[in-house]
Amino acid sequence: MCKYKDGSEYSGHWKKDKMHGFGKFKMADGSCYEGEFQDDVSHGKGKLTEANGTVVTGEWANGELQKTQE
């Protein structure tokens, strides 16, 4: 597990010192993304649970949601 100064945490796969593959990133605000990463950003299938409890599951590309899964 990697802990950052702002309170966020990452546990998962790495490639060349970057989040890459499957992992879980807990953000300092309480949000959490669990899924695929590529070069330090969400990329592939994943689930974002926002701090308020809202859950968004879908396909991500370069850190942005592309389409949600039903």
C-alpha positions in Angstrom: 0.0 0.0 0.0 1.2 3.5 -0.8 0.0 6.4 1.4 0.2 10.0 0.2 0.7 13.2 2.1 -2.8 14.4 1.4 -4.3 11.3 3.1 -5.1 9.3 0.0 -4.0 5.6 -0.4 -3.4 3.2 -3.2 -3.1 -0.5 -3.1 -2.8 -2.6 -6.3 -0.5 -3.2 -9.2 2.3 -1.0 -10.4 4.3 -0.6 -13.6 7.3 1.6 -13.8 6.4 3.4 -10.6 2.8 4.2 -11.8 -0.6 2.7 -10.9 -1.2 0.2 -13.6 -3.5 -2.8 -13.7 -6.1 -3.5 -11.0 -6.1 -1.4 -7.9 -8.0 0.6 -5.3 -7.4 4.3 -4.7 -9.0 5.9 -1.6 -9.0 9.7 -2.0 -8.6 12.1 0.9 -12.2 13.3 0.6 -13.5 9.8 1.3 -14.2 8.8 -2.3 -12.8 5.5 -3.6 -12.1 4.2 -7.1 -11.7 0.4 -7.5 -10.8 -1.0 -10.9 -8.3 -0.8 -13.7 -5.6 1.8 -14.0 -3.1 2.8 -16.7 -0.3 5.2 -16.2 -1.6 6.6 -12.9 -5.2 7.2 -14.0 -8.5 5.2 -14.1 -8.6 3.4 -17.4 -10.8 0.4 -18.1 -13.6 -1.1 -16.0 -14.1 0.4 -12.6 -16.3 1.6 -9.8 -16.2 5.0 -8.2 -17.9 5.3 -4.8 -18.2 9.0 -4.0 -17.9 10.3 -0.4 -21.7 10.9 -0.3 -22.3 7.2 -1.1 -23.2 7.6 -4.8 -21.8 4.7 -6.8 -20.8 4.9 -10.5 -19.7 1.8 -12.4 -18.5 1.9 -15.9 -15.8 2.2 -18.5 -13.1 4.8 -17.9 -10.6 6.3 -20.3 -7.7 8.6 -19.2 -9.4 9.3 -15.9 -12.8 10.1 -17.2 -16.1 8.1 -17.3 -17.0 7.0 -20.8 -20.2 5.0 -20.3 -22.0 3.6 -17.3 -22.9 -0.1 -16.8 -26.5 -1.0 -16.1 
